[in-house]
Amino acid sequence: MKLDMALIKYEMIYRNITYAEAVDLLAAMAGTCPSCKIVTTDFLDAPAGTADATIVHIIKPLDMVNFELLDENKNPFVPPISGSTNSDGWLVFSYEQIDASKTYYLREIAPPPGYRPILGDIPVRIGDYTSRPNFNGSIIVPVANLMQLGQISLSKYNRPANEGMAGVEFTLTYPDGVTKSVKLTDANGYIIWPDLAFGTYTLQETATIPGYELDPTVHTVVINTATPHKYIVAYNDQIKRPIEVIKVDRDTQVFIPGAKFALYLIKDDLSSFVMESVTDPVTGNEMFHDVVYGEYWLKETKAPPGYRMNETWQHVVIDENSLPLISFTVEDSPIDENLPDTGTLGALGYLLGGITLLAAGFWFSKRWAKKEL
């Protein structure tokens, strides 16, 4: 008995939709699935002019998939009957001695790249086809493949504490370079993208939380049979900036060494001390290294020899907009020995006053002695 046996290899994109819906969907998919097409429920090409209400499918034909036809005992024919699907997903077997009472088998030699293999051989019971009303001598066997899916997961930690960071935004770009998925890390700093088709993706941090530097790393992630699940660990560093304090003479603007400064959390509160400055061995300026994100108050704690201490509190903000080096210039006035340091009479005045008091005391003591006589 000679029958035409054909199989169509495909991925089901939309099942059992109206022809009108399918036309709109296919137009929207033109850029991402140019080979997709509309077929009838018998998997024949839906002709133009099909009634809008007709139920159809949208499929993606899979080409270059190898199959072999086996006999009723799952043994290969001699010579073998095999072939590969064409660009429309079709493969036609020619065998003129098909027995309508038997069941034959189709064996997929290897799945299409990125698709799950078909487990076991596909039975083709010839009688199920020949007994159908209006059978025309052609047997069509639809063979669907499901995409082999993978996943990408990520954990986000801060440094140096290694704590999970919630609320960090990541953008995953799909292999087509157009489709994107934006997600935020959960309370534990974790994100997962499940059910991803095989291909090459890029993953990048696109927004972080206050107090941390944005990580510019672009992760290229390949999902394939060898590595269907990829796990990424990423870190964010705290925003830190150095602070430089340059000490100068108020009048000459010439650098003067020997000053010391401190950072405080609260203005006018010495108990909120954070750190003391260190002297840069090259420049001689006072430095605060790796000051973390936040607001501080800067104050001079020791004046250079021969200078008055500047009592001004300087406000310092370290955030995403801070310059790589935060610099302050603080002016000190020299102590004038001929002028009072605090606005009083000065040392000489105190000396003269003391002499006057002693003289007055001596005069009163003499006068008292005369009265006693």
C-alpha positions in Angstrom: 0.0 0.0 0.0 1.5 3.3 -1.0 0.8 6.3 1.2 2.3 9.7 1.5 3.6 10.0 5.0 4.7 13.5 6.1 5.6 15.1 9.3 5.7 18.8 10.2 8.1 19.9 12.9 7.2 23.0 14.8 7.0 25.0 17.9 3.5 26.0 18.9 3.3 29.8 19.4 -0.5 30.3 19.6 -3.0 27.5 19.7 -6.7 27.6 18.8 -7.2 31.3 18.1 -9.3 33.0 15.4 -7.9 33.8 12.0 -8.5 37.5 12.7 -6.5 37.4 15.9 -3.8 35.4 14.2 -3.3 38.0 11.4 -2.8 40.8 14.0 -0.5 38.7 16.1 1.6 37.6 13.2 2.1 41.2 12.0 3.3 42.1 15.5 5.7 39.2 15.5 7.2 40.0 12.2 10.5 41.3 13.7 11.0 38.6 16.3 9.7 35.5 14.4 9.9 36.0 10.7 9.4 32.3 9.9 6.2 32.0 12.0 3.0 31.3 10.0 -0.7 30.6 10.3 -1.9 27.0 9.8 -5.2 25.3 10.0 -6.0 22.8 12.7 -4.8 20.1 10.2 -1.5 22.0 10.0 -1.9 23.0 6.4 -1.1 26.6 5.5 -4.2 28.8 6.1 -5.2 30.3 2.7 -5.6 34.0 2.3 -9.3 34.9 2.7 -9.9 32.5 5.5 -13.0 33.5 7.4 -12.1 35.7 10.4 -13.8 33.3 12.9 -12.0 30.2 11.7 -9.9 28.5 14.4 -6.2 28.3 13.5 -2.8 28.0 15.1 0.4 30.1 14.8 3.5 27.9 14.6 7.2 28.3 14.1 8.5 25.7 11.6 11.7 24.0 12.7 14.1 23.0 10.0 17.1 20.8 9.8 15.7 18.2 12.2 16.6 14.6 11.4 14.1 11.8 11.7 14.1 8.1 10.8 11.1 5.9 10.0 11.1 2.6 11.9 9.1 -0.6 11.3 6.5 -2.0 13.7 9.2 -3.5 15.9 11.1 -0.2 16.1 13.8 -1.5 13.8 15.3 0.6 11.0 14.5 -0.3 7.5 17.2 -1.5 5.1 18.2 0.7 3.6 17.3 3.3 6.3 14.4 5.7 5.6 15.4 9.0 7.0 15.6 12.7 6.2 15.7 16.3 7.5 12.9 18.8 7.8 12.9 21.7 5.3 12.6 25.4 6.0 8.8 25.0 6.3 9.3 22.2 8.9 8.1 19.4 6.5 9.6 16.0 5.9 8.0 13.5 3.5 8.8 9.8 3.7 8.4 7.6 0.6 7.6 4.0 1.3 5.4 2.0 -1.0 4.9 -1.1 1.3 3.0 0.4 4.2 0.7 -2.0 5.9 -2.5 -0.3 7.0 -2.9 -2.7 9.8 0.5 -1.9 11.4 1.9 0.8 13.6 5.2 2.4 12.5 7.4 4.7 14.5 9.2 8.0 13.9 12.4 8.6 15.8 13.9 12.1 16.3 17.6 11.7 15.9 18.5 14.9 17.7 16.3 17.9 18.9 16.7 21.3 17.3 19.2 23.5 19.2 17.5 25.1 22.2 14.6 22.6 22.3 13.7 19.7 24.5 14.3 16.2 23.0 11.2 14.1 22.4 11.3 11.2 24.8 10.7 7.9 23.0 9.6 7.1 19.5 6.4 8.6 18.0 3.9 5.9 17.1 2.0 6.3 13.7 -0.9 3.9 13.7 -1.8 3.8 10.0 -5.4 2.6 10.6 -6.2 5.7 12.6 -5.6 7.7 9.4 -7.1 5.5 6.7 -10.3 5.1 8.7 -11.0 8.8 8.8 -13.8 10.1 6.5 -12.5 11.8 3.4 -9.1 10.2 3.8 -7.1 11.3 0.7 -4.1 9.0 1.0 -1.9 11.5 2.8 -0.8 11.1 6.4 0.3 14.2 8.2 2.0 13.7 11.6 2.5 17.0 13.6 5.5 16.8 15.8 5.9 19.6 18.3 9.0 20.5 20.2 9.0 22.6 23.4 11.7 25.1 23.9 14.4 24.0 26.4 14.3 26.7 29.0 16.8 27.9 31.4 17.0 30.6 34.1 19.3 33.3 35.4 19.5 34.2 39.0 21.5 36.8 40.9 22.4 37.7 44.4 23.4 41.2 45.3 25.6 42.0 48.4 27.2 45.1 49.8 30.8 45.3 50.7 32.4 44.9 53.1 29.5 43.6 55.2 28.3 41.0 52.6 24.7 41.7 53.4 21.9 41.2 50.9 20.8 44.4 49.2 17.1 45.0 48.6 15.8 47.4 46.0 18.7 47.3 43.5 17.4 47.5 39.9 18.7 45.2 37.1 17.9 45.1 33.4 18.0 41.8 31.5 18.3 42.2 27.7 17.2 39.3 25.6 19.0 37.7 22.7 17.1 39.8 20.2 18.7 42.9 21.7 15.3 44.6 22.0 13.3 42.8 24.6 14.1 43.8 28.2 13.1 42.7 31.7 13.6 45.1 34.6 13.5 43.7 38.2 14.4 44.7 41.7 16.3 42.6 44.2 14.1 41.2 47.0 14.7 41.6 50.8 17.5 39.1 50.6 19.1 40.7 47.5 17.9 38.0 45.2 16.4 38.0 41.7 15.4 35.2 39.3 14.5 35.2 35.7 12.9 31.7 35.0 11.8 30.1 31.7 14.3 31.7 29.5 14.9 30.4 26.0 18.4 29.4 25.1 20.6 32.2 23.8 23.0 35.0 24.9 21.7 37.6 27.3 23.2 40.7 28.9 22.5 41.7 32.5 23.4 45.1 34.0 22.7 47.0 37.2 20.7 50.1 36.2 19.9 51.7 39.6 21.2 51.2 43.1 20.2 52.3 46.5 21.4 55.5 48.3 24.8 55.2 49.8 26.3 52.8 47.3 28.2 53.1 44.0 26.5 51.9 40.8 28.2 48.8 39.6 28.9 49.3 35.8 29.6 45.7 35.1 27.8 44.2 32.0 27.3 40.5 32.5 27.1 38.4 29.3 25.2 35.3 30.1 24.9 32.3 27.8 22.1 29.9 28.4 22.5 26.6 26.6 22.3 22.8 27.0 25.6 22.8 28.9 24.7 25.6 31.2 20.9 26.0 31.4 21.0 27.7 34.8 23.4 30.5 35.5 23.9 32.1 38.9 25.6 35.5 39.3 26.9 37.1 42.5 27.4 40.8 42.4 28.6 43.4 44.9 28.1 47.1 45.6 30.7 49.3 47.4 29.7 52.0 49.7 30.2 55.5 48.5 33.4 56.8 50.1 35.3 60.0 49.5 38.6 61.5 50.8 38.4 64.9 52.4 41.4 67.3 52.2 41.9 70.3 54.5 44.4 73.0 53.4 45.5 75.3 56.2 46.5 78.8 55.2 47.4 82.2 56.8 44.4 84.4 56.6 46.4 87.4 55.4 49.0 85.9 53.1 47.1 82.7 52.0 50.4 80.9 52.5 50.2 77.2 53.6 50.9 76.7 57.3 51.5 73.2 58.8 50.7 71.8 62.2 46.9 72.0 62.3 44.6 69.2 63.2 40.9 68.6 62.4 38.1 66.2 63.3 34.8 65.1 61.8 31.6 65.0 63.9 28.1 63.8 63.2 26.4 66.7 65.0 27.4 70.4 65.0 28.6 71.8 68.3 28.5 68.3 69.8 32.1 67.0 70.5 30.7 63.7 71.7 29.6 62.9 68.1 33.3 62.5 67.1 33.9 60.3 64.1 37.6 60.5 63.2 40.6 62.8 63.3 42.6 64.0 60.4 46.0 62.6 59.4 48.8 64.5 57.8 49.6 63.7 54.2 53.4 63.1 54.0 53.7 64.6 50.5 51.5 67.7 50.6 51.4 68.3 54.3 47.6 68.8 54.1 45.3 67.2 56.6 43.3 64.2 55.2 40.3 62.1 56.1 40.4 58.9 54.0 37.4 56.7 53.0 34.7 58.8 54.6 31.5 56.9 54.0 28.2 58.3 52.6 26.5 60.8 54.9 26.6 64.2 56.5 29.3 65.5 58.8 30.7 68.6 60.5 34.3 69.5 60.2 36.1 71.5 62.9 39.7 72.5 63.7 40.9 70.9 66.9 44.5 72.2 67.0 45.9 75.4 65.5 49.4 75.7 64.1 52.0 77.2 66.5 51.6 81.0 66.6 48.0 80.9 65.3 44.5 81.2 66.7 42.2 78.2 66.2 39.4 78.7 63.8 36.1 77.9 65.6 34.0 77.7 62.4 32.1 74.4 61.9 32.1 73.3 58.2 29.2 71.3 56.8 30.3 68.2 54.7 28.0 66.1 52.5 29.1 62.9 50.9 26.7 61.5 48.3 26.4 60.4 44.7 27.1 63.9 43.5 30.3 64.5 45.5 33.5 65.2 43.7 36.2 62.5 43.8 38.1 64.7 46.3 36.3 67.0 48.7 38.6 69.9 49.6 38.4 72.7 52.2 40.6 75.7 52.7 40.6 76.9 56.3 42.2 80.2 57.3 43.8 81.0 60.6 44.9 84.3 62.0 48.3 84.7 63.7 48.4 85.5 67.4 49.5 89.2 67.6 51.6 89.6 70.8 51.0 93.4 70.9 47.3 93.0 70.9 45.1 91.2 73.4 44.3 87.6 72.4 40.9 87.6 73.8 39.8 91.3 73.6 41.0 92.2 77.3 44.0 94.2 78.5 46.6 91.6 77.7 49.6 90.4 79.7 51.2 93.8 80.0 48.0 95.3 81.3 47.7 92.7 84.0 51.3 93.3 85.0 50.8 97.0 85.4 47.6 96.5 87.3 49.3 94.2 89.7 52.1 96.7 90.4 49.5 99.4 91.1 47.6 97.2 93.5 50.8 96.3 95.4 51.7 100.0 95.6 48.2 100.9 96.9 48.5 98.2 99.5 51.8 99.4 100.7 50.5 103.0 101.0 47.4 101.9 103.0 49.6 99.8 105.3 51.8 102.8 106.1 48.9 105.0 106.8 47.3 102.5 109.1 50.6 102.2 111.0 50.7 106.0 111.6 47.2 106.0 113.0 48.1 103.3 115.5 50.9 105.4 116.8 
